Amino acid sequence: MTARLGADAALMAYENRQQDYGDAAANLSRIGEVWGTIMGTPPMPPDTVALMLCGMKVVRATRRVNRDDLVDAVAYLMLTDDIREDAT
């Protein structure tokens, strides 16, 4: 991973998206609740939601050249790591 990709992902995860959507862990928790309701299962944990969104970005990156998909994928991995670190 280039330093620029990591820096851009950190900016996305910790500044841009925070301003738009609020606290990432809380937002991912709400998404997990909605997904659980739709699937008829318990809520999905926020770290799992982040990994699934990362997976979506990876799939998109295999179909087209769009750097934003890579930035978003790395940002979701960073958020996954943060959520897991906060849980310990």
N, C-alpha and C positions, 0 to 999 in steps of 0.2 A: 504494500500500500504506500502510495506516495504521501509525503507530509502534507501536500496541498489537499489531497483527497480527505485525509483525516481532519485537517483544519476546517475544510468546508463542511464535513459531516458534523463536527462539533458545533459549528455555528448554526447549522440547521437544527440539531437536536436541542441545543441549550439556549438559543436565542430566538431564531426566527419562529420555530414552531411553538415555543413557550409563549411568545407574544400572541400568536394566533389562537392557540388552543388551551393555554394554561399548563399546569403541571403535567408532565408527560406520564408519570406513573398513574395519576388519577384519571387521565384521559384514556390510557390503555386499559385501566380497570373498567371504566364505563363501556368501552368497546367489548371487553370480555363478557360483561353482563348481557349486553345486547346479543352477542353471538351465542351465548349460552341459551338465552330465551328463544332465539330463532331455531337452534338445534334441539331444544328440549333437553338440555344438559345443565349441569351446574355451570356457574360462570367460569370462563377461561381466565387463568391467572395472567396478570399484565406482562410478565416476562415471556410467556408463551405467545401472547398476542403480538408482541414486538418481533419474536422470531418468525411468526407466520407472515407478518407484513414484510420482513426482510426477505423471506422466501418468495413472496410475490414480486418484489423488486428484482431479485435474481432472475426469475423467469422472464420478466419484462426485458432485462438486460441481454438475455440470450436471443431475443427476437428483433432488437433494434439497437442502434448506437445512440445512446442518450446518457450522458454523464450523470444527469440528475438521478437516474435509477441507482447508479453506483454510490453516489453520495447518500441517498436515502437508505440504501441497504446497510452501509457502514453506520449511519446514525442510529438505525434500529438495533444494531449489534451493541453500540455504545449504551443505549438505553437499557437493553437486556442486562448488560453487565452491571449498570448502576442499580437496577431494581434488585438484582440478586445480591449485590454487595450490601444494600440497605437492609435486606432480609436477614443477614447473618449477624 
